[in-house]
Amino acid sequence: MGLNVEMLIGVVADGDAEELDSLRSELSEELALLDVDALEPVVEGKAPPGTRALEAAALGQVLVKAGPGAVLSIVRAVRGWLQRSRARSVELSIAGDTIKLSRISLEEQERLLELFLAKHGTG
């Protein structure tokens, strides 16, 4: 069994704090259906390893822990959720490296995600 990968996933939207929390909750419910080891909302004052406290204080973030084999399915679920949600974009961070997914074409997203995941050995 390989080491777990920690992904910090942050929802970006135009709404207020309540809207961001609602979107984070919706995304978390969808991710909970996948093969993840842990799924934790990021709360103020609890910075995940490798992040700064200011980053962790942001609303709309969830920390996902999963095996390397689950990362691609998590990323695809996030991308699909983004297309159906009211969120403007989603930021995915692995080991301090971040990619921002927005409503660009699916082909362009796929190309960018392949490069990002290959860099982290999870693609």
Secondary structure as GFF3:
##gff-version 3
##sequence-region A 1 123
A	DSSP	beta_strand	5	12	.	.	.	ID=ss1
A	DSSP	alpha_helix	17	31	.	.	.	ID=ss2
A	DSSP	beta_strand	38	41	.	.	.	ID=ss3
A	DSSP	alpha_helix	53	56	.	.	.	ID=ss4
A	DSSP	beta_strand	61	66	.	.	.	ID=ss5
A	DSSP	three_ten_helix	68	70	.	.	.	ID=ss6
A	DSSP	alpha_helix	71	84	.	.	.	ID=ss7
A	DSSP	beta_strand	89	94	.	.	.	ID=ss8
A	DSSP	beta_strand	97	101	.	.	.	ID=ss9
A	DSSP	alpha_helix	106	119	.	.	.	ID=ss10
###
